[in-house]
Amino acid sequence: MTTTTNDGQPFLRVEGLSVVFDDAAVPAVDHVTWALRPGRVTALVGESGSGKTVSAMAALGLLPDTARVEGSIRLGGDPATELVGAAPDTFRDVRGAVLTLVSQEPMSAWNPVLSIGDQVAEAVRAHRRGPSRPSRRAAHERVLELLAEAGLRDPERIAASYPHQLSGGQLQRALIAMGLSQDPVAIIADEPTTALDVTVQAGILDLLRRLRDERGTVVLLITHDMGVVADLADDVVVLRSGRVVEAGPVRELFAGPRAEYTRTLLAAVPRLGARVSSAEPGPSTDVDSADGAVLLDDVTVTYGGRHPVVAADRVTLGIARGEVLGLVGESGSGKSTLGQVVAGLLRPTSGRVVVDGVDLARAGRGQRAERRRATGVVFQDPASTLNPRWTVGQSVDEPLRLHSGLDRPARDARVRDLLELVRLGPEYARRYPHELSGGQRQRVAVARAVALGPEVLVADEPTSALDVSVQAHVLDLFRDLQAELGFACLFVSHDLAVVEQVADRVAVMRAGRIVETGTTAQVLGAPADDYTRALVAAAPVADPALQADRRDARV
């Protein structure tokens, strides 16, 4: 198969592409046209459900049998290869060696019972037969090279680890390493920075930029994050409801968007420093305060195995009733571990964990179960937390069925109300998780977490998979619910602008330790620690020219 192109010719040309699913009233993609060009990054942007991922999956031949694809997707070369209606053998030749996919949710993309090294090695050896097939030893050496090329320190440890032992950022880099195993011409990066903190996000974008500049790799970037688009993309295609509303070079489009929808997207991007600080002092948060809803006292969490890791190192924090504590830090710093400890899902190796007056480390089974019922959790990866065999309605109804005492009609009404709160219509109650976009699944997770009106809420990247307009709605909803119910909240997020909007105080975590705490205005407005200053400086902004200046300053 020939994939080279003549000068100035697109590597991949999509023309008049339409995708209709059997049970859908309207097309998921409606006569869209765009192109990928050699050595350039093209971004597909738009709200959740706009057709971004469906368009890319059509190019890879990964849509389900219920999808009807029309139009043309031509892979460059002379002659070009038509992918719409192509035989399975054609797609087997294309995937991996020509087009490779870095998927949106790294935790669900890995096999949980195989090590990272074994899975990357499988990709290294999968497409080679006979004498060209590398030995297991050679494949392992290649795995270490790929992991190092993806910017992962200590590739031996990463290769020996299982997916649950790594952070989201480490898993995302490992996915990119796997994608590079066949030296592809193009990478389709579907939300590659979702749920990553700002410094790790900058590293992922630098990696993709280096692949473009040094290898000439074509990159299709699928994202709802306009800051990421401003930082990495050369060209932008804006989609809405399956149609292209605007397209052009990134600097021209950001400087003078023609479509009202594009202007709305840019206006909805949260900006660090936009919040007006309150002069009112926050609630008491001493560890031994009687007003504490959550008290972590000298908490240490160590993961065992061949390579023991201290995920939390003598952490002491308090969250008062009615307070939102924002927790930020690099991927792998221990943020999600602390969230699991507060939620009662993980017992610390040492230290006290007191939630609403109950020491979870010493409590009996009944007390721990009661605390878990009063604690809502929004996890980072909705695809791995929603039962794939349950409808959305069944998933949201589960806590009500188990703990509320409501009868079936009352629960059905409550489910409809909850879906409406997160901007999903009642028809979504009949759908399954695989029929939803990443952002829609996250909204379902938020609805389920607040179903019982929790006293404590652990929100682990609750808006990371949401496009900016829906993110703004969910943050408004979160603030309203928090004000009404008065729950204490541990709000984990990589997005400092989001944390600034919702948090009363901020704690900064690095390598398992808390390096700085204070009011939101103090920590994000005038950070005292060098690491916190680096986080603030790395926060992306929706301005291509400013992002370029900041990259030059880093160099």
Summary of the structure (lengths in Angstrom):
residues: 555
radius of gyration: 23.6
end to end distance: 39.3
largest distance: 74.5
contacts: 1890
relative contact order: 0.11
helix: 41%
strand: 23%
